[in-house]
């Protein structure tokens, strides 16, 4: 079998161009022939003019893409961002009104309620104090009744011990003692 060499065409170029070609090939890690083949494919596929160093086709494509992106952003701004901003402003305004209403009415109402509750607490405390006094007075009344009952029992017992023959001095002493006990209550 015989191999056919596909590389049967030659191109002539200057030594300066060959040096540039060699430098580019070395940078890319290719042979000069492979680099040349890739360059031809590149210009064939992209339809770029190799003489155009400014690459106007690329600039035009980039400008078109940039214009499309800017148009998209403007559309999004009109369709989404501006309405969102307006909604946010309306929401802030309504929240501000709610806070103002709350501050004006609810806080004032709460202050009135607090004053009312404070007044009720004062009344309840006074009532509790009066109930404590009543309870204490009731307790004192019960003690007083017991002591008086004791004095009365003592008087009755002593009186029954006395008879008609008892001396008046003893009777007077009993009366004086009972009066003194009642006064000490």
KAHU-V992530 format. One record per residue. N is the residue number from 0. PHI is phi as a letter, one per 20 degrees, with the letter a starting at -180 (999 if undefined). PSI is psi in whole degrees, -180 to 180 (NA if undefined). OMEGA is omega in radians with two decimals (* if undefined). Layout:
n: [N,N]
phi: [PHI,PHI]
psi: [PSI,PSI]
omega: [OMEGA,OMEGA]
//
This chain:
n: [0,1,2,3,4,5,6,7,8,9,10,11,12,13,14,15,16,17,18,19,20,21,22,23,24,25,26,27,28,29,30,31,32,33,34,35,36,37,38,39,40,41,42,43,44,45,46,47,48,49,50,51,52,53,54,55,56,57,58,59,60,61,62,63,64,65,66,67,68,69,70,71,72,73,74,75,76,77,78,79,80,81,82,83,84,85,86,87,88,89,90,91,92,93,94,95,96,97,98,99,100,101,102,103,104,105,106,107,108,109,110,111,112,113,114,115,116,117,118,119,120,121,122,123,124,125,126,127,128,129,130,131,132,133,134,135,136,137,138,139,140,141,142,143,144,145,146,147,148,149,150,151,152,153,154,155,156,157,158,159,160,161,162,163,164,165,166,167,168,169,170,171,172,173,174,175,176,177,178,179,180,181,182,183,184]
phi: [999,d,e,e,e,f,e,d,d,c,c,d,b,f,f,f,f,f,f,f,f,f,f,f,f,f,g,e,m,c,e,f,f,f,f,f,f,f,f,f,g,g,f,f,f,e,l,e,e,f,f,e,f,e,l,f,f,f,f,f,f,f,f,f,f,f,f,f,f,f,f,f,f,f,f,f,f,f,e,d,f,f,f,f,f,f,f,f,f,f,f,f,f,f,f,f,f,f,f,f,f,g,f,f,d,f,f,f,f,f,f,f,f,f,f,f,f,f,f,f,f,f,f,f,f,f,f,f,f,f,f,f,f,f,f,f,f,f,f,f,f,f,f,f,f,f,f,f,f,f,f,f,f,f,f,f,f,f,f,f,f,f,c,f,e,f,f,f,f,f,f,f,f,f,f,f,f,f,f,f,f,f,f,f,f]
psi: [138,133,136,130,118,-17,76,7,149,150,140,136,169,165,-39,-44,-38,-41,-43,-43,-41,-42,-44,-42,-43,-42,-40,-9,35,165,164,-40,-43,-42,-44,-41,-45,-35,-44,-45,-43,-51,-30,-46,-39,-12,33,151,117,-16,-19,94,-25,-15,63,-33,-44,-43,-44,-41,-43,-43,-42,-44,-42,-43,-40,-42,-44,-41,-41,-45,-43,-40,-45,-38,-45,-43,-33,-55,-46,-46,-37,-40,-44,-43,-41,-41,-42,-41,-44,-42,-42,-38,-38,-42,-41,-45,-42,-45,-45,-49,-39,-46,-53,-46,-41,-43,-43,-39,-42,-44,-42,-43,-44,-46,-40,-42,-43,-38,-41,-45,-44,-41,-41,-40,-42,-40,-44,-41,-39,-40,-43,-44,-43,-42,-39,-42,-44,-38,-43,-41,-43,-44,-43,-46,-42,-40,-39,-43,-44,-43,-43,-43,-47,-45,-47,-36,-39,-28,-27,149,-167,-23,-4,150,152,-33,-42,-39,-44,-40,-41,-45,-44,-44,-44,-43,-43,-42,-41,-40,-32,-11,NA]
omega: [-3.08,3.13,-3.13,3.14,-3.13,-3.09,-3.10,3.11,3.13,3.07,3.12,3.10,-3.02,3.11,3.14,3.13,3.11,3.11,3.12,3.13,3.14,-3.14,3.14,-3.14,3.12,3.12,-3.09,-3.12,-3.13,2.99,3.14,3.14,3.12,3.11,3.14,-3.14,3.12,3.12,3.13,3.11,-3.12,-3.11,3.10,-3.09,-3.08,-3.14,3.12,3.09,-3.10,3.12,-3.11,-3.11,3.14,3.08,-3.11,3.11,3.12,3.10,3.14,3.12,3.12,3.12,3.11,3.12,3.12,3.11,3.10,3.14,3.13,3.11,3.11,-3.14,3.12,3.11,3.11,3.13,-3.14,-3.03,-3.02,-2.97,-3.12,3.06,3.10,3.14,3.13,3.09,3.11,3.12,3.10,3.12,3.09,-3.14,-3.14,3.09,3.09,3.11,3.12,3.13,3.11,3.12,3.12,-3.12,-3.07,-2.99,-3.02,-3.12,3.09,3.10,3.12,3.11,3.11,3.13,-3.14,3.11,3.13,3.12,3.10,3.09,3.13,3.12,3.10,-3.14,-3.14,3.11,3.10,3.11,3.12,3.11,3.11,3.10,3.08,3.11,3.11,3.12,3.12,3.13,3.11,3.11,3.11,3.14,3.11,3.10,-3.14,3.12,3.14,-3.12,3.13,3.11,3.09,3.12,-3.12,3.10,3.11,3.14,-3.12,-3.12,-3.12,-3.12,-3.14,3.11,-3.12,3.09,-3.10,-3.08,-3.12,-3.09,3.11,-3.13,3.12,3.12,3.13,3.13,3.10,-3.14,3.13,-3.13,-3.14,3.12,3.13,3.13,3.12,3.11,-3.12,3.12,*]
//
